[in-house]
Amino acid sequence: MLMPKMKSNSGARKRFKVTATGKLARKKAYKSHILTKKSAKRKRGLRESTLVDKTDAPRMKRLIQS
């Protein structure tokens, strides 16, 4: 009997991208609403994407594997 295929977590698949070096890229949080009280400098910093921490990466990779 064959094991069923693993499904990727569709929420995680939309939120994380694997870079060319195999690391995971993600967007920063706190940029969707209540923006008037946040400074322009803070919002500008939130625009940039960043990498998932190396301690969390194995778990996230398991979620997005197909």
C-alpha positions in Angstrom: 0.0 0.0 0.0 1.3 3.4 -1.0 1.4 6.3 1.4 -0.6 9.3 0.3 1.3 12.3 -1.0 2.1 15.1 1.4 0.2 18.3 0.8 2.0 21.6 1.2 0.4 24.1 3.5 -1.2 26.6 1.1 -1.0 29.5 3.5 2.8 29.0 4.0 3.3 28.4 0.3 1.9 31.9 -0.4 3.9 33.6 2.3 7.4 32.2 1.8 9.7 31.9 -1.2 12.8 29.8 -1.5 15.8 31.9 -2.6 18.5 30.7 -5.0 20.7 29.7 -2.0 17.9 27.7 -0.4 17.0 30.2 2.3 13.4 31.4 2.9 12.3 34.9 2.1 9.3 36.5 3.9 7.6 39.9 4.0 7.6 41.9 7.2 4.5 42.2 9.5 2.7 45.4 10.7 2.2 46.9 7.2 -1.4 46.3 6.5 -3.5 48.8 8.6 -3.3 51.4 11.3 -0.6 53.1 9.3 -1.3 56.7 10.2 0.5 56.6 13.6 3.5 54.9 12.1 6.3 57.1 10.8 7.4 57.1 7.2 10.8 55.7 8.2 9.2 52.8 10.0 6.8 52.0 7.0 9.7 52.3 4.6 11.6 49.7 6.6 8.6 47.4 6.6 8.5 47.4 2.8 11.7 45.4 2.6 11.5 41.6 2.6 13.7 39.7 5.0 14.9 36.1 5.6 13.3 33.6 7.9 15.5 32.9 10.9 17.6 29.8 10.5 16.1 28.2 13.6 12.6 28.4 12.1 13.6 27.6 8.5 13.4 23.7 8.7 9.9 23.9 10.0 8.8 26.3 7.3 10.4 24.3 4.6 8.5 21.2 5.8 5.3 23.2 5.4 6.0 24.4 1.8 7.4 21.1 0.5 5.1 19.6 -2.1 
